[in-house]
Amino acid sequence: MRSAGRIWFAWLMAATIGTGLFGLAFLVLPEAMVRFFDVIVLSGTGIDARFGAEAGAYLRFTNGVLGAVMVGWAISLAGWLLGPFRRGERLGWVAVTASIVVWYALDTPFSLLSGYAGNAVLNTAFLIAFAVPLAATARQFLTRAK
């Protein structure tokens, strides 16, 4: 991998590790993450005060499940990056890019249609973290022979 490619690879690995750590935070810091999303999504109204303790407990549970899925997704992304992407194989770039694009294309409109623009903004920050290095490496992967 060329030196410029190493920079983009490192950036993608950092974004992937950051995604995994963000997901892990849902599991190990559930109260902090509920408060974080309370501010992002509900403008700081207080989850339990707004929905009741039982709904707040269910939200903490679903956040934990979401966190576990994010950790698994990050591990999968890391596998694609450390294997095919690092070797310069088109499939590595396509797999990582498709994963990010499909997630964003499904999650963000759903968030907006559900009235949670704050989550769409957070999604966009994650998208940018991945899109910059993926765009920078697209030509390298897509102009090679199959």
Disulfide bonds with the S-S distance in Angstrom:
none
